[in-house]
């Protein structure tokens, strides 16, 4: 909400620090194309050539329910629950970032330990 961010700096005042933090490292995001476009439009021009792992796409390729079927929903909360990653306060930046990071790690572990899954 606006109330939650009223004392936060605007994006233009942190964009340089964010570019320095990202440097040339790949990003990990849930629905990466959306986030990358958003960051680019907001002024993070270096993001145009950035590589990224899209955890949503990875989840859609890897995560199945207990019957081996695709999930009904690939919302972050639903995929995390399927992978036994539980958290409160969804849709808060730090919570969602941690959840995506933990999910990414679990997907990599799952992929590395299973040979009969579609390649990423």
C-alpha positions in Angstrom: 0.0 0.0 0.0 1.0 3.6 -0.3 1.1 3.8 3.5 3.7 1.0 3.6 6.1 2.7 1.2 5.5 6.4 2.1 9.0 6.8 3.7 10.8 4.7 1.1 13.1 6.2 -1.5 11.8 6.5 -5.0 13.3 4.2 -7.6 15.4 6.8 -9.4 17.3 7.4 -6.2 18.3 3.7 -5.8 18.7 2.6 -9.4 22.4 3.2 -9.5 23.0 1.1 -6.3 20.7 -1.6 -7.7 22.8 -1.7 -10.9 26.0 -2.0 -8.9 24.5 -4.8 -6.8 23.3 -6.8 -9.8 26.5 -6.1 -11.8 26.6 -8.7 -14.5 25.2 -11.6 -12.4 22.1 -13.5 -13.5 18.8 -12.7 -11.7 16.4 -15.2 -10.2 12.7 -14.1 -10.4 9.2 -15.5 -10.5 7.8 -14.5 -13.9 11.1 -13.0 -14.8 10.0 -11.4 -18.1 7.4 -9.3 -16.2 9.9 -8.2 -13.6 12.7 -7.4 -16.1 10.3 -5.3 -18.3 9.1 -3.5 -15.2 12.7 -2.7 -14.1 13.7 -1.6 -17.6 10.7 0.7 -18.0 11.4 2.2 -14.5 14.9 3.2 -15.6 17.2 0.2 -15.0 18.5 0.1 -18.6 21.3 -2.3 -17.8 18.7 -5.0 -17.3 18.1 -5.2 -21.1 21.1 -7.6 -21.5 20.8 -9.3 -18.1 20.3 -13.1 -18.0 17.7 -14.4 -15.6 16.3 -17.6 -14.3 12.5 -17.7 -14.5 11.4 -19.8 -11.5 7.8 -19.7 -12.7 8.8 -21.4 -16.0 11.1 -23.8 -14.2 8.2 -24.7 -11.9 5.8 -25.3 -14.8 8.4 -27.7 -16.3 9.3 -29.5 -13.2 6.7 -29.4 -10.4 3.9 -32.0 -10.5 1.4 -33.0 -7.9 1.4 -36.4 -6.1 -0.2 -38.1 -9.1 2.5 -36.7 -11.4 0.1 -34.2 -13.0 0.6 -30.5 -13.6 -0.6 -28.3 -10.7 -4.0 -26.5 -11.0 -2.2 -23.3 -10.2 1.4 -22.2 -10.4 1.1 -19.2 -8.1 4.2 -18.8 -6.0 2.3 -19.8 -2.8 0.9 -22.9 -4.4 4.1 -24.1 -5.9 6.0 -23.5 -2.6 3.4 -25.5 -0.7 3.7 -28.4 -3.2 7.5 -28.2 -2.6 7.0 -28.0 1.2 8.2 -24.4 1.5 5.9 -22.6 3.9 5.8 -18.9 4.6 3.6 -16.1 5.9 3.0 -12.6 4.5 2.9 -13.5 0.8 3.2 -10.5 -1.6 5.8 -8.7 0.6 9.0 -8.1 -1.2 11.4 -9.7 1.3 9.1 -12.7 1.9 8.5 -13.4 -1.8 12.2 -13.0 -2.6 13.1 -15.5 0.1 10.4 -17.9 -1.1 11.6 -17.6 -4.7 15.2 -18.2 -3.7 14.3 -21.3 -1.6 12.1 -22.6 -4.4 14.9 -22.1 -7.0 17.3 -24.1 -4.8 14.7 -26.9 -4.4 14.1 -27.0 -8.1 17.8 -27.3 -8.8 18.1 -30.1 -6.2 15.1 -31.9 -7.7 16.4 -31.5 -11.3 19.9 -32.8 -10.3 18.5 -35.8 -8.5 16.0 -36.9 -11.1 16.9 -38.0 -14.5 13.4 -38.5 -16.0 12.3 -34.9 -15.9 12.0 -32.6 -19.0 15.2 -30.6 -19.4 15.0 -27.0 -18.2 
